Amino acid sequence: MTAMAADAAVLKAGRIMTDIMEKREPARKSAREIIESYDGPKLRIMEVCGTHTHEIFRLGIRSLLPDTIELVSGPGCPVCVTPVGFVDEAVMLALEKGAVVCTFGDLIRVPGTKMSLAGARAEGARIRIVYAPDDAVEYAAAHPEEQVVFLAVGFETTTPAAALAVRRARDEKIENFSILTANKTMPNAYLALRGSADAFLYPGHVNAITGETECRRLAEESGISGVIAGFTAKELLTALAVIIEKSKTGEPFFVNCYPRVVRPEGNPAGLSLIREVMEPCDSEWRGLGIIPMSGLRLREEYRGYDARVRFALPKIEGRPNPACRCGEVLQGKCRPSDCRVFGKGCTPEHPVGACMVSSEGACAAYYQYGAK
């Protein structure tokens, strides 16, 4: 990290500094000083967000950490946690049902049981890369003779856009549009990972939608500690310093270290839209299995836009490549470099698992930055 970046990390007076120091220490330390001078018990911190993983590598923050602080990756990459069976469903829609499948680019090369969407496209399937769910609605409106399916993958951050696309299709009576849902919500995933880390770095962009309530409840009711973190050098170092200081109390804690973006109430309009169009359901996560009430599906009044219903899809049990350890990486049980195919049989050009495909994947980060 450059001296400029480190200097920018000085903890300033105000809400966060008051919270972590609790007015015990008149002399303010910089975040870097707090981190580098830590000599307490070992701390295991889980980076839930894939963007955090990449930024921590890019900014050189890992080089500042003493041996007593360990950063591990978690299930914060939406493409990575999407199960193999979802890819198989999408391939079936494209090859057997004749649908035009619209998707974000990262999902194209994620391996399914037999093939990826890229493989299906090579066999003649119509796969379109879009940049927003509304692009798929536009395409459906312009091609009423074709059935168009958008692959709705993501957390609370992107779910409002998928919900808005469904509502638009209903309002404009675009009957040839539907979505295949793999939308997930984070709180119950944290419960499933309780004990995997001493504290979580909560994803700032997710909490920009959801606010503080659920994370605060996790600390107060379930004893799960964590801080909401931003993405700059200053914000990430501040978040890590807060975890160090708050951990010294031995009590569960929650701090919003990203108050310039994350408001306590989150984004009420986005949350309202999600609640209008979707409802909670059990959901399968790669590596974590079925997590109760951690997914979202379309409500009954919008069920006609559910691709599983429209195409009467059978339940598909996907089979991941047994050589791939993505599931363990997403649980913080191993590092990407512990996988025997990492950097050998599995590279960004020829990925074996989703964590190497996605731009937010932990394996992609470790490969890009040559981490061990």
C-alpha positions as CSV (number, residue, x, y, z in Angstrom):
1,M,0.0,0.0,0.0
2,T,1.3,3.5,-0.8
3,A,2.1,6.0,2.0
4,M,-0.7,8.2,0.6
5,A,-3.3,5.3,0.9
6,A,-2.1,4.6,4.4
7,D,-2.2,8.2,5.5
8,A,-5.8,8.4,4.1
9,A,-6.7,5.6,6.5
10,V,-6.4,7.7,9.7
11,L,-9.4,7.3,11.8
12,K,-11.2,10.6,12.2
13,A,-13.3,12.0,15.0
14,G,-16.9,11.3,14.8
15,R,-19.3,8.5,14.9
16,I,-17.1,5.6,14.1
17,M,-14.1,6.7,16.2
18,T,-16.4,7.5,19.2
19,D,-17.9,4.1,18.9
20,I,-14.8,2.0,18.7
21,M,-12.7,3.8,21.2
22,E,-15.6,4.6,23.6
23,K,-13.8,7.7,24.6
24,R,-11.2,5.6,26.4
25,E,-8.2,6.8,24.6
26,P,-7.5,10.6,24.1
27,A,-4.7,10.0,21.5
28,R,-6.2,8.8,18.3
29,K,-4.4,6.1,16.4
30,S,-4.6,5.6,12.7
31,A,-6.3,2.4,11.4
32,R,-2.9,1.2,10.1
33,E,-1.4,1.6,13.6
34,I,-4.2,-0.3,15.2
35,I,-3.9,-3.1,12.7
36,E,-0.1,-3.4,12.6
37,S,0.3,-3.2,16.4
38,Y,-2.3,-5.8,17.2
39,D,-0.8,-8.6,19.4
40,G,-3.9,-10.2,20.9
41,P,-5.6,-13.5,20.3
42,K,-5.9,-14.8,16.8
43,L,-8.8,-13.1,14.9
44,R,-10.5,-14.7,11.9
45,I,-12.4,-12.2,9.7
46,M,-14.6,-13.3,6.9
47,E,-14.8,-11.1,3.8
48,V,-18.4,-11.8,2.8
49,C,-18.2,-9.6,-0.3
50,G,-16.2,-10.7,-3.3
51,T,-15.4,-7.1,-4.2
52,H,-13.9,-6.7,-0.7
53,T,-11.7,-9.7,-1.4
54,H,-10.4,-8.2,-4.7
55,E,-10.0,-4.7,-3.2
56,I,-8.1,-5.9,-0.2
57,F,-5.7,-7.7,-2.5
58,R,-5.4,-4.8,-5.0
59,L,-4.8,-2.2,-2.2
60,G,-2.1,-4.4,-0.5
61,I,-3.9,-4.5,2.8
62,R,-3.0,-8.1,3.5
63,S,0.6,-7.1,3.7
64,L,-0.2,-5.0,6.7
65,L,-1.8,-7.7,8.7
66,P,0.1,-9.4,11.6
67,D,0.0,-13.2,11.7
68,T,-2.7,-13.1,14.3
69,I,-5.2,-11.8,11.9
70,E,-6.5,-14.1,9.2
71,L,-8.8,-13.1,6.3
72,V,-11.0,-15.8,4.8
73,S,-13.4,-15.6,1.9
74,G,-17.2,-16.2,2.3
75,P,-20.3,-16.6,0.2
76,G,-20.5,-13.0,-1.0
77,C,-20.2,-13.7,-4.8
78,P,-23.7,-14.2,-6.2
79,V,-22.6,-16.2,-9.2
80,C,-20.3,-18.3,-7.0
81,V,-23.1,-19.4,-4.6
82,T,-25.6,-20.2,-7.4
83,P,-25.8,-24.0,-7.5
84,V,-25.0,-26.2,-10.4
85,G,-28.6,-27.2,-10.8
86,F,-29.6,-23.6,-11.7
87,V,-27.1,-23.7,-14.6
88,D,-28.6,-27.0,-15.6
89,E,-32.1,-25.5,-15.6
90,A,-30.9,-22.6,-17.7
91,V,-29.3,-25.0,-20.2
92,M,-32.6,-27.0,-20.4
93,L,-34.6,-23.8,-21.1
94,A,-32.3,-22.9,-23.9
95,L,-31.7,-26.2,-25.6
96,E,-34.9,-28.2,-24.9
97,K,-37.5,-25.5,-24.3
98,G,-36.3,-23.2,-27.1
99,A,-36.2,-20.1,-24.9
100,V,-34.0,-17.1,-25.5
101,V,-32.0,-17.0,-22.3
102,C,-30.8,-13.5,-21.2
103,T,-28.1,-13.3,-18.5
104,F,-25.3,-11.3,-17.1
105,G,-21.9,-12.2,-18.6
106,D,-20.3,-13.8,-15.5
107,L,-22.8,-16.6,-15.6
108,I,-22.1,-17.7,-19.2
109,R,-19.0,-19.8,-18.4
110,V,-20.1,-21.3,-15.0
111,P,-20.0,-25.1,-15.4
112,G,-23.2,-27.0,-15.1
113,T,-23.4,-30.8,-14.7
114,K,-22.8,-31.4,-18.4
115,M,-22.1,-28.0,-19.9
116,S,-22.1,-24.3,-19.3
117,L,-24.3,-21.8,-21.1
118,A,-21.4,-21.1,-23.3
119,G,-21.4,-24.8,-24.2
120,A,-25.2,-24.6,-24.9
121,R,-24.7,-21.6,-27.1
122,A,-22.1,-23.6,-29.1
123,E,-24.8,-26.2,-29.7
124,G,-27.2,-23.6,-31.1
125,A,-28.9,-22.3,-28.0
126,R,-29.8,-18.6,-28.0
127,I,-28.0,-17.0,-25.1
128,R,-27.9,-13.2,-24.9
129,I,-25.8,-11.2,-22.5
130,V,-27.6,-8.2,-21.0
131,Y,-26.6,-5.5,-18.6
132,A,-29.9,-5.1,-16.8
133,P,-33.1,-7.1,-16.4
134,D,-34.9,-4.4,-18.3
135,D,-32.8,-5.2,-21.4
136,A,-34.5,-8.6,-21.4
137,V,-37.9,-7.0,-21.1
138,E,-37.1,-4.7,-24.0
139,Y,-36.0,-7.7,-26.1
140,A,-39.1,-9.6,-25.3
141,A,-41.3,-6.7,-26.2
142,A,-39.5,-6.4,-29.6
143,H,-39.8,-10.2,-30.3
144,P,-43.3,-11.3,-29.2
145,E,-42.9,-14.6,-31.1
146,E,-40.0,-15.7,-28.8
147,Q,-40.1,-16.8,-25.2
148,V,-37.5,-14.8,-23.3
149,V,-36.1,-15.8,-19.9
150,F,-33.9,-13.6,-17.7
151,L,-31.7,-15.4,-15.2
152,A,-32.2,-13.6,-11.9
153,V,-29.1,-14.2,-9.9
154,G,-28.0,-11.9,-7.1
155,F,-28.5,-10.7,-3.6
156,E,-30.6,-7.8,-2.3
157,T,-28.5,-5.4,-4.3
158,T,-29.7,-6.5,-7.7
159,T,-33.1,-8.0,-6.8
160,P,-35.1,-4.8,-7.0
161,A,-34.1,-4.5,-10.7
162,A,-35.4,-8.0,-11.4
163,A,-38.6,-7.3,-9.5
164,L,-39.1,-4.0,-11.4
165,A,-38.6,-5.9,-14.7
166,V,-41.3,-8.4,-13.8
167,R,-43.7,-5.6,-12.7
168,R,-43.1,-3.8,-16.0
169,A,-43.8,-7.0,-18.0
170,R,-47.1,-7.4,-16.2
171,D,-48.1,-3.7,-16.5
172,E,-47.2,-3.6,-20.2
173,K,-48.8,-7.1,-20.8
174,I,-45.5,-8.5,-22.2
175,E,-46.6,-12.2,-22.0
176,N,-43.4,-13.8,-23.5
177,F,-41.1,-12.7,-20.6
178,S,-40.3,-14.7,-17.5
179,I,-37.5,-15.0,-15.0
180,L,-35.6,-18.0,-13.5
181,T,-34.9,-17.0,-9.9
182,A,-31.8,-17.6,-7.9
183,N,-32.1,-14.5,-5.8
184,K,-30.8,-14.8,-2.3
185,T,-30.8,-12.9,1.0
186,M,-27.9,-12.7,3.3
187,P,-29.1,-12.8,7.0
188,N,-29.7,-16.5,7.2
189,A,-26.4,-17.3,5.4
190,Y,-24.7,-15.5,8.3
191,L,-26.5,-17.7,10.7
192,A,-25.5,-20.8,8.7
193,L,-21.9,-19.6,8.9
194,R,-21.9,-18.8,12.6
195,G,-18.7,-20.1,14.1
196,S,-16.8,-19.8,10.8
197,A,-15.2,-16.5,11.8
198,D,-14.9,-14.2,14.7
199,A,-16.4,-11.3,12.8
200,F,-17.8,-10.6,9.3
201,L,-17.0,-7.8,6.9
202,Y,-20.5,-7.1,5.8
203,P,-21.0,-6.1,2.1
204,G,-21.7,-2.4,1.9
205,H,-23.7,-2.5,-1.3
206,V,-26.0,-5.1,0.1
207,N,-26.6,-3.1,3.2
208,A,-27.2,0.0,1.2
209,I,-30.5,-1.7,0.3
210,T,-31.2,-3.6,3.6
211,G,-29.9,-1.1,6.1
212,E,-28.6,-1.9,9.6
213,T,-31.5,-3.7,11.2
214,E,-30.6,-7.4,10.3
215,C,-26.9,-7.0,11.2
216,R,-27.8,-5.4,14.5
217,R,-30.2,-8.2,15.3
218,L,-27.5,-10.8,14.5
219,A,-25.3,-9.3,17.1
220,E,-28.0,-8.7,19.7
221,E,-29.9,-12.0,19.3
222,S,-27.4,-14.5,17.8
223,G,-24.0,-13.3,19.1
224,I,-22.7,-12.7,15.6
225,S,-20.2,-9.8,15.2
226,G,-19.5,-7.8,12.2
227,V,-19.1,-4.4,10.6
228,I,-20.5,-2.9,7.4
229,A,-17.5,-1.9,5.2
230,G,-17.0,0.3,2.2
231,F,-14.5,-0.2,-0.6
232,T,-11.8,2.4,-0.4
233,A,-8.5,1.9,1.4
234,K,-9.7,4.2,4.2
235,E,-13.0,2.4,4.6
236,L,-11.5,-1.1,4.6
237,L,-8.8,-0.2,7.0
238,T,-11.3,1.5,9.3
239,A,-13.5,-1.5,9.3
240,L,-10.6,-3.9,10.2
241,A,-9.5,-1.5,12.9
242,V,-13.0,-1.4,14.3
243,I,-13.2,-5.2,14.4
244,I,-9.9,-5.3,16.3
245,E,-10.9,-2.7,18.9
246,K,-14.4,-4.1,19.4
247,S,-13.2,-7.7,19.7
248,K,-11.1,-6.7,22.7
249,T,-14.4,-6.4,24.7
250,G,-15.2,-10.0,24.2
251,E,-18.9,-9.1,23.5
252,P,-20.8,-9.4,20.2
253,F,-20.8,-6.2,18.2
254,F,-22.1,-4.4,15.2
255,V,-20.9,-1.1,13.7
256,N,-21.8,0.6,10.5
257,C,-18.4,1.7,9.1
258,Y,-20.0,2.9,5.8
259,P,-22.5,5.5,7.0
260,R,-21.9,7.8,4.0
261,V,-23.8,5.2,1.9
262,V,-25.6,2.8,4.3
263,R,-28.5,4.4,6.2
264,P,-30.0,2.7,9.2
265,E,-33.3,2.2,7.2
266,G,-31.5,1.1,4.0
267,N,-33.4,1.8,0.8
268,P,-37.1,1.7,1.6
269,A,-38.2,2.0,-2.0
270,G,-36.0,-1.0,-3.0
271,L,-37.2,-3.1,-0.1
272,S,-40.8,-2.3,-0.8
273,L,-40.4,-3.3,-4.4
274,I,-38.9,-6.6,-3.4
275,R,-41.7,-7.3,-0.9
276,E,-44.4,-6.4,-3.5
277,V,-43.1,-8.8,-6.2
278,M,-41.3,-11.6,-4.3
279,E,-41.6,-13.6,-1.1
280,P,-39.0,-15.6,1.0
281,C,-38.4,-19.3,0.3
282,D,-35.8,-21.9,1.1
283,S,-32.8,-21.8,-1.2
284,E,-29.8,-23.9,-2.2
285,W,-26.4,-22.3,-1.9
286,R,-23.3,-23.8,-3.4
287,G,-21.3,-25.4,-0.6
288,L,-23.9,-24.5,2.1
289,G,-26.8,-26.6,1.0
290,I,-30.4,-25.6,1.6
291,I,-30.6,-22.5,3.9
292,P,-34.2,-22.0,5.1
293,M,-35.9,-18.8,4.0
294,S,-32.7,-17.4,2.3
295,G,-34.1,-17.1,-1.2
296,L,-36.8,-15.2,-3.0
297,R,-39.4,-16.4,-5.4
298,L,-42.2,-14.6,-7.2
299,R,-45.4,-14.1,-5.3
300,E,-48.6,-15.9,-6.4
301,E,-49.9,-12.8,-8.3
302,Y,-46.7,-12.8,-10.4
303,R,-46.3,-16.5,-10.6
304,G,-47.1,-16.5,-14.3
305,Y,-43.7,-14.8,-14.9
306,D,-41.9,-17.7,-13.1
307,A,-40.0,-19.7,-15.8
308,R,-40.1,-22.8,-13.7
309,V,-43.9,-22.6,-13.7
310,R,-44.3,-21.5,-17.3
311,F,-42.1,-24.3,-18.7
312,A,-43.0,-26.9,-16.1
313,L,-39.3,-27.5,-15.3
314,P,-38.5,-30.7,-13.4
315,K,-36.5,-30.5,-10.2
316,I,-32.8,-30.9,-11.3
317,E,-30.1,-32.0,-8.9
318,G,-26.9,-30.6,-10.3
319,R,-23.6,-32.4,-9.8
320,P,-20.5,-30.2,-9.3
321,N,-17.1,-31.4,-10.5
322,P,-15.7,-33.4,-7.6
323,A,-12.2,-31.9,-8.2
324,C,-13.6,-28.4,-7.4
325,R,-13.5,-27.1,-3.8
326,C,-15.6,-23.9,-4.4
327,G,-18.1,-25.1,-1.8
328,E,-15.4,-25.2,0.8
329,V,-13.9,-21.9,-0.2
330,L,-17.3,-20.2,0.1
331,Q,-17.5,-21.5,3.7
332,G,-14.1,-20.3,4.6
333,K,-12.9,-23.9,5.1
334,C,-10.0,-23.6,2.7
335,R,-8.1,-21.1,0.6
336,P,-8.5,-21.3,-3.1
337,S,-4.8,-22.2,-3.4
338,D,-5.5,-25.3,-1.3
339,C,-7.5,-26.8,-4.2
340,R,-5.5,-29.3,-6.2
341,V,-6.7,-27.9,-9.5
342,F,-6.2,-24.2,-8.7
343,G,-3.9,-22.6,-11.2
344,K,-3.4,-25.9,-13.0
345,G,-6.6,-27.5,-14.4
346,C,-8.6,-24.5,-13.2
347,T,-7.7,-21.1,-14.5
348,P,-9.8,-18.0,-15.7
349,E,-9.4,-19.2,-19.2
350,H,-10.5,-22.8,-18.4
351,P,-12.5,-22.6,-15.1
352,V,-13.5,-25.7,-13.3
353,G,-15.6,-23.9,-10.7
354,A,-17.7,-20.8,-10.4
355,C,-15.2,-19.1,-8.0
356,M,-12.7,-18.9,-10.8
357,V,-15.2,-17.6,-13.4
358,S,-16.8,-14.7,-11.6
359,S,-15.1,-11.3,-11.5
360,E,-16.0,-11.3,-7.7
361,G,-14.8,-14.9,-7.1
362,A,-12.2,-15.6,-4.5
363,C,-10.4,-18.1,-6.7
364,A,-10.1,-15.4,-9.4
365,A,-8.7,-12.9,-6.9
366,Y,-6.1,-15.4,-5.6
367,Y,-5.1,-16.3,-9.2
368,Q,-4.9,-12.6,-10.3
369,Y,-2.8,-11.5,-7.4
370,G,-0.7,-14.7,-7.1
371,A,-1.8,-15.4,-3.5
372,K,-1.0,-18.5,-1.7
